[in-house]
Amino acid sequence: MRAFDDDVNGGEATAVNGGEATAVNGGEATAVNGARPPPSTVARPPTTCRRGLLWFRVWWHDVSMLRPSTLVTLCLSLSALVGACGAPPSVGEGEGEGREGEGEGEGREGEGEGEGEGEGEGEGEGEGEGEAPDDDDTAVEVVRSVLVPGRTVDDGLRTLFVMVANATNVSGGERLITTGTVSLRTTPPSYSATPGTELVYLENPAIEIRAVVNTFEGDFNQTLATDFYVRAHDVAFSRMRVAGDTFDGESHLAANGQGTRAGSGSLGARTFSFTSTQQATFDVGNGIAETEQIELRTGTLTGPGLALSFQDASRYHAVLVDNFSEDLQNGTVITGTAGGASWSMADGLIKRTFSNGSAVEPDFWAGTSGSLLRNGTAFGALGATASAAAITIVLQTPGGPTELESHAR
């Protein structure tokens, strides 16, 4: 008997627009302490019509475009999670915004590019040529920074799901495992009951993740982190350590769609805090499925030369009849300092709409707006541009437009 289906997938990192439009429904929360979970009877949900569309994303959507994985005997490899969306990138680490790569796949694809460009070019130019980031770069960093706190918590929760699922399955699947060491460095994967105070995950090449699992309750019939977290659950962890970062996180969701998330910790030289409250409704009947998801997120990100706070209110609405239609709107407020200047945005609004996963209605997207102020003076503006191939959200600054997210038409 398995506590989780053998094919457990924690997801890869996708682009900023990465997320799955997954129907929200409250499943029964199953006790975890030593309970023998029932065998899985739920088939893997289809991924058709699941498209990433979130920049300031709604929690109910996993930031990743999850895909099936067939790792040794039963486990999902966390390589993508750690390399692609595990350890949070430094803000403005560049394009894709790493964690904005939001994105699965693009996610730390984005981060890969981000670090390469941010550290390679940024440090190379800064140290080698003595050039400091200009105001345009700082403006982009400010806008992208609001993603880091929430994405860090989301990635931590998703990572924890994969760690627990692998430990449980490798140990035999008779009971939920939240302590000890699970290793994919051996063939077959192995499990040891030590340490008895935290869960350790080992994988090549030299990936090591540690976390104290405080609470882990939910529907263990689910094979994907995405589907686990959109059902009723109570999960909390502390001292997750990955790639030099240490942070705590928690997520609680009731069967009625009301939930909260929170987290805090250190990301290298920076610290963050994050809280979220959400409400979701989901109705099915007469051949129509409809969901509405509301979330209010607040957070802070501080570090050398950086002290930012934000508030983001989002509404996601989706209807599935003959076609799958989605729209997402975010209202964002940003305040703080970066690069020796004060920055603020009080009227940020991003609007998106999709049909069967493709961006549609450019006029709707054109409602994207928001003024970014530097020392009280307008410096940048949010907007949307459309081409025959894609619709893109941009930040326009004196140096020109910078792409924040792009969606194929």
C-alpha positions as CSV (number, residue, x, y, z in Angstrom):
1,M,0.0,0.0,0.0
2,R,1.4,3.4,-1.0
3,A,0.8,6.6,0.9
4,F,1.2,8.4,-2.4
5,D,0.9,7.1,-5.9
6,D,4.2,5.9,-7.3
7,D,4.4,8.7,-9.8
8,V,4.9,11.6,-7.6
9,N,5.7,14.8,-9.4
10,G,6.6,18.0,-7.7
11,G,6.9,20.1,-10.8
12,E,9.5,22.1,-12.7
13,A,9.9,25.7,-12.7
14,T,8.1,27.6,-15.3
15,A,8.0,31.1,-16.4
16,V,6.5,33.9,-14.7
17,N,3.4,33.1,-16.3
18,G,3.7,29.6,-15.1
19,G,0.8,28.1,-13.2
20,E,-1.9,25.6,-13.7
21,A,-5.5,26.6,-13.9
22,T,-6.5,23.8,-11.6
23,A,-10.0,23.5,-10.3
24,V,-10.3,24.1,-6.6
25,N,-12.2,21.7,-4.5
26,G,-11.9,20.7,-0.9
27,G,-11.0,17.1,-0.3
28,E,-11.1,15.3,3.0
29,A,-8.0,16.0,5.1
30,T,-6.5,12.7,6.2
31,A,-4.7,12.3,9.5
32,V,-1.0,11.7,9.1
33,N,0.5,10.7,12.4
34,G,1.1,7.0,11.7
35,A,-2.2,6.6,9.9
36,R,-2.2,4.1,7.1
37,P,-3.4,6.1,4.1
38,P,-5.8,4.5,1.6
39,P,-4.5,3.3,-1.7
40,S,-4.6,5.8,-4.5
41,T,-7.8,5.7,-6.6
42,V,-7.5,9.0,-8.3
43,A,-6.1,9.1,-11.8
44,R,-3.6,11.7,-12.8
45,P,-5.6,14.8,-13.9
46,P,-5.2,15.7,-17.6
47,T,-3.0,18.7,-18.3
48,T,-4.9,20.0,-21.3
49,C,-6.0,23.5,-20.9
50,R,-3.6,23.9,-18.0
51,R,-1.7,27.0,-18.8
52,G,0.5,29.2,-16.8
53,L,-0.8,32.7,-16.7
54,L,0.3,34.2,-13.5
55,W,2.8,36.8,-12.8
56,F,1.5,37.8,-9.4
57,R,0.0,34.4,-9.3
58,V,-3.0,33.0,-7.5
59,W,-1.9,30.4,-4.9
60,W,-4.3,27.8,-6.2
61,H,-2.2,27.5,-9.2
62,D,1.1,25.8,-8.8
63,V,3.8,27.9,-10.3
64,S,4.8,25.1,-12.4
65,M,3.5,23.4,-15.4
66,L,3.7,19.9,-13.9
67,R,4.5,17.0,-16.1
68,P,4.8,13.3,-15.4
69,S,8.2,12.0,-14.2
70,T,9.4,8.5,-14.3
71,L,12.3,8.4,-11.8
72,V,13.8,5.3,-10.4
73,T,11.1,3.0,-9.2
74,L,8.8,5.6,-7.7
75,C,10.3,9.0,-7.0
76,L,10.3,12.4,-8.6
77,S,13.8,13.9,-8.8
78,L,14.1,17.2,-7.1
79,S,16.8,18.3,-9.5
80,A,14.4,20.5,-11.3
81,L,13.0,21.7,-8.1
82,V,16.3,22.8,-6.7
83,G,18.0,23.8,-9.9
84,A,14.8,25.1,-11.4
85,C,12.8,26.5,-8.6
86,G,14.3,25.4,-5.4
87,A,16.5,28.0,-3.8
88,P,15.1,31.4,-4.4
89,P,17.2,33.6,-6.6
90,S,18.4,37.0,-5.6
91,V,16.0,39.6,-6.7
92,G,16.5,40.9,-10.1
93,E,18.7,38.0,-10.8
94,G,17.6,38.7,-14.1
95,E,15.3,38.0,-16.8
96,G,12.9,35.3,-16.1
97,E,13.4,36.5,-12.7
98,G,14.5,33.3,-11.8
99,R,11.9,32.7,-9.4
100,E,10.0,34.6,-11.6
101,G,11.1,32.5,-14.0
102,E,8.0,31.9,-12.3
103,G,8.3,29.7,-13.5
104,E,8.7,26.3,-13.9
105,G,10.6,25.4,-16.7
106,E,11.2,28.9,-17.3
107,G,11.2,29.3,-13.7
108,R,14.6,28.5,-13.0
109,E,15.3,28.5,-16.5
110,G,14.8,32.1,-15.9
111,E,16.9,31.8,-12.9
112,G,19.6,30.2,-14.8
113,E,19.7,33.1,-17.2
114,G,19.2,35.5,-14.3
115,E,22.1,34.3,-12.4
116,G,24.3,34.1,-15.5
117,E,23.4,37.6,-16.5
118,G,23.0,39.0,-13.1
119,E,26.1,37.6,-11.5
120,G,28.1,37.1,-14.6
121,E,27.4,40.3,-16.4
122,G,26.3,42.3,-13.4
123,E,29.3,41.5,-11.2
124,G,31.6,41.4,-14.1
125,E,30.6,44.8,-15.2
126,G,30.2,46.2,-11.7
127,E,33.6,44.9,-10.4
128,G,35.5,44.8,-13.6
129,E,34.4,48.1,-15.1
130,G,33.2,49.8,-12.0
131,E,29.7,50.3,-13.4
132,A,26.7,50.2,-11.0
133,P,23.2,49.1,-12.0
134,D,21.4,52.0,-13.5
135,D,17.9,53.3,-12.5
136,D,16.2,51.2,-15.2
137,D,17.7,48.0,-13.9
138,T,16.7,49.0,-10.3
139,A,13.2,49.8,-11.5
140,V,12.8,46.3,-13.0
141,E,14.3,44.8,-9.8
142,V,11.8,46.6,-7.7
143,V,8.8,45.4,-9.7
144,R,10.1,41.8,-9.9
145,S,11.0,41.7,-6.2
146,V,7.4,41.4,-5.1
147,L,7.4,37.9,-6.5
148,V,10.2,36.5,-4.4
149,P,8.5,36.1,-0.9
150,G,5.5,34.3,-2.2
151,R,7.4,32.2,-4.7
152,T,9.9,31.1,-2.0
153,V,7.0,29.9,0.3
154,D,5.3,28.1,-2.7
155,D,8.5,26.4,-3.8
156,G,9.2,25.3,-0.2
157,L,5.7,23.8,0.1
158,R,6.0,22.0,-3.2
159,T,9.5,20.8,-2.3
160,L,8.2,19.5,1.1
161,F,5.5,17.5,-0.7
162,V,8.1,15.8,-2.9
163,M,10.4,15.1,0.1
164,V,7.7,13.5,2.2
165,A,6.2,11.5,-0.8
166,N,9.6,10.1,-1.7
167,A,10.5,9.3,1.9
168,T,7.2,7.6,2.5
169,N,7.4,5.5,-0.7
170,V,11.0,4.5,-0.4
171,S,10.4,3.4,3.2
172,G,7.7,1.0,2.1
173,G,4.6,3.3,2.0
174,E,3.1,1.8,5.1
175,R,2.9,5.1,7.0
176,L,3.7,8.7,6.4
177,I,7.4,9.6,6.9
178,T,8.4,13.0,8.0
179,T,11.8,12.4,9.6
180,G,14.9,10.5,8.6
181,T,17.0,10.5,5.4
182,V,15.8,9.6,1.9
183,S,18.5,9.2,-0.8
184,L,18.3,9.0,-4.5
185,R,22.0,8.7,-4.7
186,T,21.7,4.9,-4.3
187,T,20.2,2.3,-6.6
188,P,17.6,1.6,-5.6
189,P,16.8,4.7,-3.5
190,S,17.3,4.2,0.2
191,Y,15.8,5.4,3.5
192,S,17.3,5.7,6.9
193,A,15.3,6.6,10.1
194,T,18.0,9.1,11.2
195,P,17.9,11.9,12.0
196,G,14.8,11.7,14.1
197,T,14.2,15.4,14.2
198,E,14.1,16.5,10.6
199,L,13.7,15.2,7.1
200,V,16.8,15.1,4.8
201,Y,16.6,14.6,1.0
202,L,19.7,13.6,-0.9
203,E,20.0,13.5,-4.7
204,N,22.8,13.8,-7.3
205,P,24.5,15.9,-8.1
206,A,25.1,16.9,-4.5
207,I,21.6,18.1,-3.8
208,E,20.8,18.2,-0.1
209,I,17.6,19.7,1.4
210,R,16.7,19.6,5.0
211,A,13.5,20.6,6.8
212,V,11.7,20.2,10.1
213,V,8.1,18.9,9.2
214,N,5.8,20.4,11.9
215,T,2.5,19.4,10.3
216,F,1.6,17.4,7.1
217,E,-2.0,16.6,6.7
218,G,-4.1,16.3,3.5
219,D,-5.4,14.1,0.8
220,F,-2.7,11.5,0.2
221,N,-4.5,10.1,-2.9
222,Q,-3.0,13.0,-4.8
223,T,0.0,12.4,-6.9
224,L,0.9,16.0,-7.7
225,A,1.9,18.8,-5.3
226,T,-0.6,21.0,-7.2
227,D,-3.5,18.7,-6.6
228,F,-2.6,18.1,-3.0
229,Y,-2.5,21.8,-2.1
230,V,-5.8,22.7,-3.8
231,R,-7.5,20.3,-1.5
232,A,-8.1,20.7,2.2
233,H,-4.7,20.5,4.0
234,D,-2.6,21.6,6.9
235,V,1.1,21.8,6.2
236,A,3.9,23.6,8.1
237,F,7.6,23.4,8.0
238,S,10.5,25.2,9.7
239,R,14.2,25.6,8.9
240,M,14.1,24.4,5.3
241,R,17.7,24.7,4.2
242,V,18.5,24.6,0.5
243,A,21.4,26.1,-1.4
244,G,22.4,28.3,1.5
245,D,18.9,29.7,2.2
246,T,16.9,29.0,5.4
247,F,13.2,29.7,5.7
248,D,9.9,28.6,7.3
249,G,6.5,28.2,5.6
250,E,3.0,27.0,6.1
251,S,-0.3,26.6,4.2
252,H,-3.8,25.9,5.5
253,L,-6.8,25.3,3.4
254,A,-10.3,24.4,4.6
255,A,-12.8,22.3,2.5
256,N,-14.8,25.5,2.0
257,G,-12.0,27.1,0.0
258,Q,-10.8,29.5,2.7
259,G,-7.1,29.4,3.3
260,T,-3.9,31.1,4.5
261,R,-0.2,30.9,3.7
262,A,2.7,32.4,5.4
263,G,6.5,32.2,5.6
264,S,9.7,34.1,6.4
265,G,13.4,33.5,6.4
266,S,16.7,34.4,4.8
267,L,17.7,34.2,1.1
268,G,21.4,34.8,1.2
269,A,22.0,38.3,2.5
270,R,18.3,39.2,2.1
271,T,15.4,38.4,4.4
272,F,11.7,38.1,3.5
273,S,8.2,37.8,5.1
274,F,5.0,36.8,3.4
275,T,1.3,36.3,4.3
276,S,-1.7,35.4,2.2
277,T,-5.4,35.0,2.7
278,Q,-7.5,33.4,0.0
279,Q,-11.0,32.3,-0.8
280,A,-12.0,30.0,-3.7
281,T,-15.4,28.8,-5.0
282,F,-15.9,26.0,-7.5
283,D,-19.2,25.1,-9.2
284,V,-20.0,22.2,-11.6
285,G,-23.3,21.6,-13.2
286,N,-25.2,21.3,-16.5
287,G,-21.9,20.7,-18.4
288,I,-20.3,23.8,-17.0
289,A,-17.4,24.1,-14.5
290,E,-16.6,27.5,-13.0
291,T,-14.1,28.7,-10.4
292,E,-13.4,32.1,-8.9
293,Q,-10.3,32.6,-6.7
294,I,-9.6,35.7,-4.6
295,E,-6.3,36.3,-2.8
296,L,-4.7,39.1,-0.8
297,R,-0.9,38.8,-0.5
298,T,1.5,41.0,1.5
299,G,5.2,40.8,2.0
300,T,8.6,42.4,2.5
301,L,12.0,41.9,1.1
302,T,15.0,43.5,2.7
303,G,18.8,43.4,2.3
304,P,21.8,45.5,1.5
305,G,20.5,48.5,-0.4
306,L,17.0,47.1,-0.5
307,A,13.9,47.5,1.7
308,L,10.6,46.8,-0.1
309,S,7.1,46.0,0.9
310,F,4.1,45.1,-1.2
311,Q,0.4,44.3,-1.2
312,D,-1.2,42.4,-4.1
313,A,-4.9,41.7,-4.6
314,S,-5.8,39.2,-7.3
315,R,-8.9,37.8,-8.8
316,Y,-8.9,34.7,-11.1
317,H,-12.0,33.5,-12.9
318,A,-12.3,30.5,-15.2
319,V,-15.1,28.8,-17.0
320,L,-15.0,25.4,-18.8
321,V,-17.8,24.7,-21.2
322,D,-16.9,23.8,-24.7
323,N,-13.8,25.9,-24.3
324,F,-11.7,26.9,-21.4
325,S,-11.8,30.6,-20.7
326,E,-9.7,32.4,-18.0
327,D,-9.0,35.9,-16.9
328,L,-6.8,37.2,-14.1
329,Q,-6.4,40.6,-12.7
330,N,-3.9,41.9,-10.1
331,G,-3.9,45.2,-8.2
332,T,-0.5,45.9,-6.7
333,V,1.0,48.5,-4.3
334,I,4.8,48.7,-3.8
335,T,6.7,51.0,-1.5
336,G,10.3,51.1,-0.3
337,T,13.9,51.9,-1.2
338,A,16.4,50.4,-3.6
339,G,19.6,51.6,-5.2
340,G,19.7,54.7,-3.0
341,A,16.3,55.9,-4.1
342,S,12.7,55.6,-2.9
343,W,10.3,53.7,-5.1
344,S,6.5,53.4,-5.1
345,M,3.6,52.1,-7.1
346,A,0.1,52.8,-5.8
347,D,-2.0,51.9,-8.8
348,G,-0.5,48.8,-10.4
349,L,-3.0,46.8,-12.5
350,I,-2.3,43.8,-14.7
351,K,-5.0,42.3,-16.8
352,R,-4.9,39.0,-18.7
353,T,-7.4,36.8,-20.5
354,F,-7.0,33.4,-22.2
355,S,-9.0,30.9,-24.3
356,N,-7.8,27.3,-24.3
357,G,-4.5,28.5,-23.0
358,S,-3.8,31.1,-25.7
359,A,-3.8,34.9,-25.0
360,V,-6.8,36.6,-26.5
361,E,-8.5,40.0,-26.6
362,P,-5.6,42.4,-26.8
363,D,-8.0,45.2,-25.8
364,F,-8.5,43.6,-22.5
365,W,-4.8,43.3,-21.8
366,A,-4.4,47.0,-22.8
367,G,-6.1,47.8,-19.5
368,T,-2.8,47.0,-17.8
369,S,-1.4,50.2,-16.2
370,G,0.5,51.6,-13.2
371,S,3.0,54.3,-12.6
372,L,6.3,53.5,-10.8
373,L,7.7,56.5,-9.0
374,R,11.3,57.2,-8.2
375,N,11.8,59.8,-5.4
376,G,8.2,60.9,-6.0
377,T,8.6,61.4,-9.8
378,A,7.2,59.2,-12.5
379,F,9.9,56.9,-13.8
380,G,8.3,53.8,-15.2
381,A,4.9,52.5,-16.3
382,L,3.3,49.1,-16.7
383,G,1.7,48.3,-20.0
384,A,0.9,45.6,-22.5
385,T,2.0,45.1,-26.1
386,A,0.6,42.7,-28.7
387,S,2.1,41.1,-31.8
388,A,0.8,38.3,-34.0
389,A,2.6,35.7,-31.9
390,A,2.2,36.9,-28.3
391,I,0.9,39.4,-25.8
392,T,3.5,40.8,-23.4
393,I,3.4,42.7,-20.1
394,V,6.2,45.2,-20.0
395,L,7.6,47.8,-17.7
396,Q,8.4,51.0,-19.7
397,T,11.3,53.0,-18.4
398,P,13.5,55.8,-19.9
399,G,15.8,53.1,-21.2
400,G,13.0,51.3,-23.1
401,P,10.5,48.5,-22.3
402,T,11.5,45.4,-20.3
403,E,9.4,42.2,-20.7
404,L,7.9,41.0,-17.5
405,E,5.9,38.1,-19.0
406,S,4.9,37.0,-22.4
407,H,2.0,34.7,-23.5
408,A,1.6,33.0,-26.8
409,R,-1.5,33.8,-28.8
